[in-house]
Each structure stands twice: as C-alpha cells, then as structure tokens.
Amino acid sequence: GRLCVAHRKENVMYIRKRRKKWQCLVRHKGHRVAHSFASKSDARLWGQKVETELMNGSYQNNDKLVQMTLKDLLQLYLEKALHKSKRPKILKYDVEMLRRFPMARSSLAALSAVKLANFRDERLKAGKSTSTVRCYLKTISRAITVGQKELGIPLQTNPVSLIEKPKQAAPRDRTLSRVELDKLLAACREDKKFHFLAAFVEVAFLTICRRGELLNLKWENVDWIDSTAHIAETKTDKPRKIGLAPKVLQILKALPRTVNGIFFPVRSMSSFEKSFRNARKRAGIKDFRIHDLRHSGARYLIEEKNFNTMELMEQGGWSSAAMAKRYANISPKHLAKKLELMAEKVEHIYNGKKIN
C-alpha cells in the first residue's frame, strides 16, 4: 500500500512498503530522491529532512559518495588527466600504484582525514621518502578536486587539505668537482647502449638544461649563427632561449643526424637512467643523479664564468632569484678566494699601487 505523508503544489513525499523495507520518495521541482529503510519511522525522519533541504536548496545527494570508491575515482582522474600530462607514463604508474593500496577500496563517503593520515604514516614507516609520500597525497588531492569540479562528486571538502603533509626533504646540493666530471665523462664514453651518453652529460652540465628539455631538443631549435637554442617544452610551460657555449655547439654538430632531428634519441627512460648509473659507478662517484648536473653546471657558471643571478635565471629558466640561488649553491672555497682577492686589492690601494 501507499501512505502519503505530505502533499503540496510543488512538493510530494510518500512512504511505501517494498520488499520487506520502507521506501521514502521525495519529489520537489523536478528532483526525485528515494531511499529504503528497515523501519517506517526512519524513513519518515529521512524524508522530512530531505524535503526541508530540497526546499531551502541545501540538499546534497551522497549516493555517488557511497557507490564510488577512491579506486574508481583515481581511474576516472587518470582517463581525464593522462592526455594533458607532460609525463603520462609517470602519472599512470603513480595512479596504478595508489589503486593497489587497501585504502583505495574505501568509498568516498568513508574517505576521511584520519584514513589519509594513517596512509601517510604507513608509507613513511615502510621507508618511502617524504617526497614520494607528498606525491601520493598530491595525486589523491588532484583526483578529488577533478571529481568535485568535473564529475559532480558531492564532497564538501577535500580531506587531503585537512592533514599535515610530510616536511619537504632538504634540497640537494651535490655537485661534481672538475676531476669527478672528467671521470664521469670517461665512464660515459664506455657505454655501449647510448653512444651519446657522454655528450648528453657534458651538454647538460654546460647548458644547465633539465633532462626533458635536452631530450626534446632538435636541430631546428638551434641557431648556429647566434649560438642560441630555443627550448620549446619546459617544466613551467614558458619557452625560453638560452646561450650555447662554443663547446656545446661543437658537441651537437658532431652527433649523428637523426630523421626527426632530435640530438639525443632516447626511447626508454629507465634504460637511459640505468646506463647513467652504471657509468657513475664505473667512475667511482657516489650519490649523484642526472638532475644534479643542473646544480653542478649552475655553480660552474657562477664561479668560473662569472654569471650574475639574472643571467643564471635566464639560462636555467628559473622564475625567482631564490630558486636560482638554491641551484647555484656557491662553495665556501669560492667565497674565500674572492675575499682573498679583495684583500689583495685593498692592500695594493693602501700601498699606493691602485690596480684596475
């Protein structure tokens, strides 16, 4: 049978017995909301609450939150974000990794700051670095934001924003000495898989370009007359022009020409990084990564080529002096040498022998 509880011009709520449960249905201005309960009283209370919320415009349909898991949301996010990502393989790997964790089976309704905080602590205890855990949380947060804005997920707040993120690791300051660089280049020349490995390392050091920027660099991007290169694809989405030292031009011209004009044709990034690690081991160098060539090159340009901060920012593509300073990481030895030279100048002036 059907028991009509309320009836107005634009608002209808009724309760009926259906399959041993009490179903409450509320209609209001084109909206139709239904839910089943074990008792009639629970159905009536829910119906009155929903009716009031529909009338004042505060109703949120949480069915999606109950039905959809974090695992489902991450998959939908991947499908939406993959074609926009600059590093689609890494994004896919990160999302697939997150979907394997037990937390991913939680419904969005049950996803809380407490669960996310426990996940954070478990990953840190498992030995994951703070940067990796931050990356996990960032991916989950982006998926939730996309869900809220584009998929109609009725989450009032993003629970990731409610938890404390692991402190960012101290910036790396590992740079190569001139002796270490020579050893590394010699070891890279022995690599049988990538004939251009030594050339890549030296160009990365002298240009302070990011790895991806160099791997996308083509013959057509280089102005051989003005000794410049147009870096079209950058981390910040802001193309820039950089200067090329005579040595860099010499190295690039010596590389075999490819069909698409790319100087460093790398199909497998993991194989390329493995070759670099093996060369580093052969050279007897510890705790050094490809990206550290950017640090080493920045220090070289400051200390050996007298680049000022603005010049370094233009060459390296940094938007702030603080970031350029972090990468340059000027050595105390260099500062001591400059102070020594300044002291010698002062001494000559006092002796009446002013020098230019």
Helices and strands as residue ranges (DSSP letters): E 2-7, E 11-18, E 21-28, E 31-37, H 40-56, H 63-67, H 70-81, H 88-100, G 102-105, H 113-125, H 130-150, G 159-162, H 178-188, H 197-207, H 211-215, G 219-221, E 222-223, E 228-231, E 240-243, H 246-254, H 269-282, H 292-303, H 309-316, H 321-328, H 332-350
